[in-house]
Amino acid sequence: MNFSEEELQSLIFYQDTYEKIGFWWMRRGHSECLGEKGVRVCRFCRKTKPEVTFSKKAHVVPQSLGNRGLISYYECDPCNEMFGGGIENDLGNWTKPARTMLRIQGQNGIPKLVGRKGASWRIEGGAKGGLAISAHRDHMPHAVDGEKKAITFDLPRDPYTPAAVMKAFVRIGLTLMPESELANFEAAMEWIQDPDHGVRTIGGSAIYQTMHPGPLPNDQLQASLLRRADDQAPFPYMFLILSFANQAYQVPLTSRDRDAHLQGQNIVMPIFPTSTSLNRNKYGHPRTKPIDLAMTTEVRDDKMKIVMRYDSVEDIEVNKSDASQLPQT
């Protein structure tokens, strides 16, 4: 791993302050089931058969992020439908531009982006890999900087509610954690199931996003749970670390009881370092930023800025059949 000196110090902090209580690697062709198939109790609504059914695959991490094989036996069909049609949809809308540009295969393939308000363009997965960008010359979805060899995209997001996105991240953590920890997160359990996103019952609404530049596999996900080693240490009780393609997220999982002593405190701690095997001198260093997901009202007309770099440009001839498929104004 290619940690910087600062990241190594952060790693030492987490090794001293937290313990890893779970790690999952989701990749193509691998399957894993959490829980016992013969003992079906939904950990969210606590209902069992025959009151509820368990016929659908309950993906621990949403399929939209590329998870195929990690499922749970302890999520009933009604809860699965509630999450899938609610907070997971918000998470999908919030991440959609990144998932398209990183070519992440969801349930229905790589999501397609299209221009709005008269802008005639679309971006989709290419037939031979890569991305296919079709655009009218007056409505390009990107700007090219030839000197820096960079392409900047300003891509629209579908409507989402930030608090619902946070709930979707927390649901992943609650699905992964061992049964013995659930009693510490009863308030969080109630919160993620409440359709009223304006009700705030637990603390913690900021997550940290790290972007790793360079070519990385887009068909693998990793998830970890970190638990505070010293129960009275002045740091959050638990974190979810979720990584896919070039992105990594650090999400606090707030326990009302375990984190009660943190109320009103200004918590200062380093970010959990994630790394890759890529040469940073060639591709650049990772960039981390905080993201506040406290807003409880729906966000529309939001955009995600994505910068991609290139080595060279090649002119190709577009035949008439290809040109006829371009968006028209």
C-alpha positions, -999 to 999 in steps of 0.1 A, spaced: 0 0 0 12 35 -8 3 55 24 18 89 29 34 97 63 2 115 74 -19 86 64 3 62 83 -2 83 114 -39 81 108 -37 44 104 -19 41 137 -47 61 153 -74 38 141 -53 7 150 -50 20 186 -86 34 189 -108 10 169 -111 -27 163 -123 -41 130 -153 -63 137 -161 -72 101 -148 -71 66 -166 -80 34 -152 -82 -2 -178 -82 -29 -166 -92 -63 -178 -108 -95 -186 -144 -92 -185 -145 -54 -216 -150 -32 -221 -148 6 -252 -149 27 -255 -133 62 -277 -150 87 -293 -184 88 -317 -194 61 -337 -216 84 -342 -189 110 -359 -160 92 -365 -130 115 -364 -95 100 -339 -74 120 -357 -42 110 -393 -49 117 -387 -80 139 -415 -99 121 -413 -136 111 -431 -160 88 -460 -162 81 -466 -126 90 -441 -115 64 -424 -133 35 -386 -137 27 -388 -147 -10 -367 -119 -24 -329 -115 -24 -321 -88 1 -288 -72 -10 -267 -59 19 -252 -32 -3 -276 -20 -30 -273 -35 -65 -270 0 -79 -235 2 -64 -224 -31 -81 -232 -56 -53 -244 -90 -67 -234 -116 -42 -237 -103 -6 -272 -108 6 -289 -112 40 -314 -138 52 -327 -113 78 -345 -87 58 -382 -94 49 -398 -86 16 -419 -56 29 -387 -40 44 -368 -48 13 -394 -31 -9 -396 -1 15 -359 5 14 -355 -2 -23 -384 22 -32 -373 48 -7 -339 56 8 -320 34 -16 -336 52 -45 -322 85 -30 -288 70 -27 -290 58 -63 -299 92 -76 -272 109 -55 -245 85 -68 -258 81 -104 -234 105 -122 -204 88 -105 -217 54 -112 -221 62 -149 -187 77 -153 -171 48 -134 -191 23 -155 -206 5 -125 -230 -22 -135 -263 -20 -116 -293 -43 -119 -301 -28 -153 -265 -22 -165 -246 11 -165 -270 40 -158 -275 64 -187 -272 102 -182 -291 126 -205 -291 163 -208 -320 184 -195 -337 216 -203 -330 214 -240 -294 202 -237 -291 174 -263 -265 150 -250 -263 116 -234 -235 95 -217 -238 57 -215 -217 26 -214 -199 19 -246 -205 -13 -266 -168 -22 -263 -161 -8 -229 -154 28 -219 -180 55 -223 -200 66 -253 -208 103 -253 -233 116 -278 -239 154 -280 -249 182 -302 -219 205 -308 -238 233 -290 -247 212 -260 -215 195 -249 -218 181 -213 -181 187 -207 -152 211 -212 -118 201 -224 -85 216 -211 -59 206 -236 -30 220 -216 -39 200 -185 -52 171 -205 -84 171 -184 -121 169 -191 -145 184 -167 -181 172 -166 -209 190 -148 -236 163 -146 -271 165 -133 -284 144 -104 -319 131 -102 -339 145 -72 -328 132 -38 -332 140 -1 -298 142 17 -311 128 50 -325 98 30 -291 93 15 -276 92 50 -303 67 61 -293 45 31 -257 44 42 -267 37 78 -289 9 67 -259 -8 51 -241 -6 84 -270 -19 104 -274 -48 80 -237 -58 83 -233 -55 121 -235 -86 143 -268 -93 161 -252 -86 194 -247 -49 185 -283 -42 175 -294 -33 210 -270 -3 208 -287 10 177 -325 9 184 -329 46 177 -310 43 144 -332 13 134 -364 34 140 -349 64 122 -341 47 89 -376 32 87 -393 66 93 -406 79 60 -406 115 75 -370 126 68 -376 157 88 -375 138 121 -340 137 135 -336 112 163 -299 104 162 -268 125 157 -243 124 129 -251 136 94 -216 142 79 -197 116 60 -163 117 44 -157 108 7 -123 99 -6 -116 99 -43 -87 78 -56 -75 89 -91 -64 64 -117 -77 32 -133 -92 9 -106 -115 -22 -108 -152 -11 -110 -167 -46 -102 -155 -49 -66 -167 -34 -34 -153 -36 1 -170 -29 34 -157 -28 70 -171 -21 104 -149 -3 130 -159 -3 167 -144 19 194 -120 -1 215 -123 20 247 -160 26 255 -152 60 270 -129 73 244 -140 107 229 -148 94 195 -178 78 177 -187 43 187 -188 28 152 -180 35 116 -189 20 83 -161 21 56 -175 14 21 -154 14 -10 -163 9 -46 -143 17 -78 -125 50 -71 -147 61 -42 -145 54 -4 -170 66 22 -165 68 60 -199 68 77 -205 73 114 -230 48 129 -243 67 159 -254 48 190 -277 69 213 -264 51 244 -228 44 235 -222 80 222 -241 98 249 -209 112 264 -201 129 231 -231 152 232 -220 188 228 -183 179 222 -162 191 193 -147 158 180 -114 161 162 -100 129 146 -82 119 114 -100 103 84 -96 66 80 -70 61 53 -79 40 23 -53 32 -3 -47 15 -36 -17 -1 -54 -16 27 -80 14 49 -84 5 82 -69 33 100 -87 16 91 -119 -20 94 -111 -21 118 -81 -30 116 -45 -65 108 -31 -87 137 -22 -110 136 8 -139 160 16 -167 161 41 -203 158 29 -232 171 50 -263 151 46 -284 168 72 -309 185 48 -343 170 52 -360 184 21 -357 172 -15 -329 186 -36 -336 193 -73 -313 205 -101 -282 195 -82 -250 187 -102 -219 166 -96 -186 178 -110 -163 151 -122 -128 156 -137 -112 130 -158 -77 131 -173 -65 116 -205 -31 107 -221 -39 114 -258 -66 123 -282 -74 104 -314 -97 116 -342 -121 90 -355 -145 92 -384 -182 88 -375 -202 71 -402 -237 81 -411 -254 54 -391 -236 64 -360 -243 101 -366 -280 94 -370 -281 82 -334 -269 115 -320 -294 137 -301 -310 164 -322 -321 199 -313 
